[in-house]
Amino acid sequence: SAVFLLPVAATVFLSFYSEGGLTLECYNDLLFDCFVFYPMFWNSVLYAAAITLIQLPVVILCAFGFTWAKFKGKGVLFIFYIVLMMMPLQVTILPNYIGLRDMGLINTQWGIILPMIFSPFGAVVMHQYMKGTDSSVIEAARLETNSVFRVILVSVIPQLRVCIFAVVLFVFAESWNMVEQPMLFLNDKGLKTMSVFISESGSYAGAVLFPAAVIFLIPVLLLYLFFSDSLEKGLTLGELS
């Protein structure tokens, strides 16, 4: 724990350290002299929130299909999902770029949001957890309605609350931390994210790197503190199932 916390502690300390002493000068440089920081911060919030909220129903429907639907090739398709999840981003970044270019989505907000909505990680995790849900509740719901969406809403989602919290945290953190996509898919600085700001912090006046890194840590840290119990339960039950 100490080894993992050391870089975080060093980042926080260096954000208050300047010219041989502790000071708020670094935060002054960032918050009052570097106004490009603000749109990039809110862009990160927008992208991460939109990706998380839109991806969640996609993930639930996909996991439900893998768990309960019967169709040929389901096992092969799920293996494909796992293989795609394990691929490094550098392998998929070029096909994504070509697809977005052909759809005219380069240098747009949807060019960042759309590919992340269909990331396979959340579907795989949700599927592993869903295999351990009570099938009798689902069968009872199917006797009452023929609507798949109503079955999911009434009998599946209430059993997935813990896993949903865990997936939300992972998806938000992944979206919040993305660097390559906004650097390669966006040209307009007004659309870029805080991660890009940190990577280019040397081009801005003042010591803005470490205070920006501290602020960058806060949203994910708050989410983790809020969902930590659900995250632990979701991962444990997912492994057991």
Secondary structure, 3 states (H helix, E strand, C coil): CHHHHHHHHHHHHHHCEECCEECCHHHHHHHHHCCCHHHHHHHHHHHHHHHHHHHHHHHHHHHHHHHHCCCCCHHHHHHHHHHHHHCCHHHHHHHHHHHHHHCCCCCCHHHHHHHHHCCHHHHHHHHHHHCCCCHHHHHHHHHHCCCHHHHHHHHHHHHHHHHHHHHHHHHHHHHHHCCHHHHHHCCCHHHCCHHHHHHCHHHCCCCCHHHHHHHHHHHHHHHHHHHHHHHHHHHHHHHHC
